[in-house]
């Protein structure tokens, strides 16, 4: 508990120019998510719930299995997806200190979505290129591409394969996710 409070305090003290000087609402959302990634698990799930369009991501990931799923199955899957995204944000620790990430630009797509381009320094010295796709007003994250690979598409391919292998059962997928199988994305 003390460690979590210390991490939150440390994150608040770090230089986060993109959060303070975000030139767009989309960049502010991305900064908030990256700040949560630095702070760690205690705040990540709450930030994911506020900053990601979980219903849209869940419907995309489940594809043809979304509509026939019961309301309870949709709700259960959405909650597990939120947890999985939060774990993914905090799984690879970010470097500490200023300049942990930089926003290198933003572009608008013809459908109105925005893509915020960032470079993130990981604790082990690696650098990752993250492209954040946001939609709506207020803008919410609908996908993150890591070094050019869409996490939503990767998750969709994995989860739909699991559902097919279990006779089309969304409940079998949520049971596997709850037990920890496949929660590492």
Secondary structure, 3 states (H helix, E strand, C coil): CHHHHHHHHHHHHCCCHHHHCCCCHHHHHHHHHHHHHHHCHHHHHHHHHHHECHHHHHHHHHCHHHHHCCHHHHHHHHHHHHHHHHHHHHHCCECCCCCCEEEEEEEECCCCCEEEEEEEEECCCCEEEEEEEEECCCCEEEEEEECCEEHHHHHHHHHHHHHHHCCCCHHHHHHHHHCCCCCCC
